[in-house]
Amino acid sequence: MPATSDIVQKLWNLCNVLRDDGVTYLQYVTELTYLLFLKMMQETGNESQLPKGYRWSDLIDREGQTGQCAV
């Protein structure tokens, strides 16, 4: 299991990539919050409360870029 500092470093590296592509810090934090929420719902077994198409497993099944996020 990676150390917390490794995870933090990976997140900052991804943030830098997104910033270089024009994504603001606020947009990055907002999207990360959505992803963490969906993952927590899946981990706690509460995903059934979310509509189909908006669950963690639906994100995992996606490939490539669609231009818009369904979440």
C-alpha positions as CSV (number, residue, x, y, z in Angstrom):
1,M,0.0,0.0,0.0
2,P,1.4,3.4,-1.0
3,A,2.4,5.8,1.7
4,T,0.2,8.9,2.2
5,S,3.0,11.1,1.0
6,D,3.1,9.1,-2.3
7,I,-0.6,9.6,-2.8
8,V,-0.4,13.3,-2.1
9,Q,2.5,13.6,-4.5
10,K,0.5,11.8,-7.2
11,L,-2.4,14.1,-6.7
12,W,-0.3,17.2,-7.0
13,N,1.3,15.9,-10.1
14,L,-2.1,15.3,-11.6
15,C,-3.1,18.8,-10.5
16,N,-0.1,20.3,-12.3
17,V,-1.1,18.4,-15.5
18,L,-4.6,19.6,-15.3
19,R,-3.5,23.2,-14.6
20,D,-1.3,23.1,-17.7
21,D,-4.4,22.1,-19.7
22,G,-6.3,25.1,-18.4
23,V,-8.2,23.5,-15.5
24,T,-8.3,25.8,-12.5
25,Y,-7.6,24.8,-8.9
26,L,-11.3,25.3,-8.0
27,Q,-12.4,23.0,-10.9
28,Y,-9.8,20.4,-9.9
29,V,-11.0,20.4,-6.3
30,T,-14.6,20.2,-7.3
31,E,-14.0,17.2,-9.6
32,L,-11.9,15.5,-7.0
33,T,-14.6,16.0,-4.4
34,Y,-17.2,14.4,-6.8
35,L,-14.9,11.4,-7.4
36,L,-14.2,10.9,-3.7
37,F,-17.9,11.1,-2.9
38,L,-18.7,8.4,-5.5
39,K,-15.9,6.2,-4.3
40,M,-17.0,6.5,-0.7
41,M,-20.6,5.6,-1.7
42,Q,-19.3,2.5,-3.4
43,E,-16.9,1.5,-0.5
44,T,-19.7,1.9,2.1
45,G,-22.3,0.0,0.1
46,N,-24.6,3.0,-0.4
47,E,-24.3,3.2,-4.2
48,S,-27.9,2.0,-4.6
49,Q,-29.0,5.5,-3.4
50,L,-27.4,7.0,-6.6
51,P,-29.1,6.8,-10.0
52,K,-27.7,4.3,-12.5
53,G,-25.2,5.9,-14.7
54,Y,-23.8,8.1,-11.9
55,R,-22.0,5.4,-9.8
56,W,-18.3,4.6,-9.3
57,S,-18.6,1.4,-11.4
58,D,-20.1,3.4,-14.3
59,L,-17.0,5.6,-14.3
60,I,-14.7,2.6,-14.2
61,D,-16.4,1.1,-17.2
62,R,-15.8,4.3,-19.3
63,E,-13.0,4.5,-21.8
64,G,-11.4,7.6,-23.5
65,Q,-12.7,11.1,-23.4
66,T,-16.3,12.1,-24.0
67,G,-16.0,15.8,-23.8
68,Q,-18.4,16.1,-20.8
69,C,-18.5,14.3,-17.5
70,A,-21.8,12.5,-16.8
71,V,-21.4,13.3,-13.1
